[in-house]
Amino acid sequence: MKRWFGVTVVMVGLTFGACSSKDKKPTEAPVAVYTPMADSQAVVGAWSDGVAMFTFGADGNYKWSEITPCGAPTCTESQRAAGAYQFRQNRIMLGGALGSNGDLSVTYIFQNDQKTIVLSDGTKTWTLNRR
């Protein structure tokens, strides 16, 4: 009989312990809401793929440079173009990008929550990550 009384006391203790109001419900991690910026704001900054570097300023100017491949351990970065840029529908016009040949029009697409931009001039495509 003492055994059954002991078992009953233990079972009642476990029952009340399991239903304690101090138990915390697991909290869910907050969900980050991504709000895209306007293209003219999202493009501002430095973008690179390791070879090409495009820097778009908030003032409407850009700089485009590329690392020239060479056989030596250190290679120099050469400026390809610089000037003013502007958005025209789904394209970016790079003023002076071709020197005396005129401006360069590139299509652009943002990816990865605007952390990556893909530029294409029809013959070459750059997939650039924000720096």
N, C-alpha and C positions, 0 to 999 in steps of 0.2 A: 504494500500500500504506500509506503514511503517512496518507493520508486516511482509510482504513478503520479504522486503529488509533485515530486521533483521534476518529472518530465513535463507535467502540466505547467509548472512555474516557468520553466525554460521556454516552452512554446508560447506562452502568453507574453513573455519578455521579448521574444523574437518578433512576434506579431506587432506589438506596439512600436518596437524599434524600426521595423520596416515601413510603418505608416507615419513616421515622424514628419512633422510639418517643416523640419529644418532641411529636408531634402531639397536640393537645388535642381531645377530643370536645366538641361543643357541649353546654353544660349547659342543662337545661330550667329554665325559671322555676318557682320554688316555687308550688304551687297553694294559694291561701288557702282554708281551710276555714271556712265560715260556720256558726256554732252559734247558733241563735236563743235569746234570753233568754225567761224567763217573761214573759207579758203584763204582769203587775204591775210588773216591773222595766223592761221595754222602754218603757213609756208615760212613765216619769219623765223630765221635762225640758220644754223649751219647743218648741212646734210652731207653725208659721205658714204661711199661704198668701199673705202680703202684705197681707191685710185683717184676717183673724181671727187671734188668738193665743191658744192654749191652753197653759197651764203646769200640769203635773201634778207635784206634790211627792212625795217618798218618804214623807212623813208622812201621806199620804191626803187632802191638800187640793189644790184646783185654783183657777185664776183664768182667766176667759175674758174677753177684751176684743176690741173691733173698732174699726177706724178708720171714722169716720163720713164718708161722701162729702160734699164741699162744693165750692163754686165757688172758694174762696180757694186760694192755693198751699199753705198749710199747713192741715192738718185735724187735729183732735184725736182722740186715742184715748179711747174711752169703755168703761168696764167694763160688761160684760153680766151677769156673775155671778161668784160666788166661793163656796166652801164645801168640803164634804167630797165625795169621790168613792169609789165602790166598784165592784168587778167583780161582775156577776151573769150567769153563763153567757157568752153572746157579746155582752153589753151592758155599758156603763158607766153607772152612775147618778150624775148630777151633782146633788148636793143644793143646793137653793135656786136652781136655774138659771132658774126662771120666776118668781122673787119670790114673791108671795102665791099664785100659781097652783100651786106645788109643784115637785117635782123633774123633771128632764129625763132621759129614758132614750135613750141613743144607741147604735147598733151601731158596731162598730169592726172594721177589717181592717188588718193591717200589710202593707206592700208594700216592695219594694226593700231586702231584708235589714233590715227594721225601721227604715229611714231615713224612711219615709213612712207616715202613718196616715190612713185614710179614716174619717171620722165621719159618721153620718147620723142625723137625728132623724125621718125619714120624710117631711119636707117640704123640708129643706135638707141638702145634703151638703158637707162640707169635706174637701178633699184637702190635708193639711198635711205639711210637711217639717220634719225635726228641725233646730233652730237650734243 
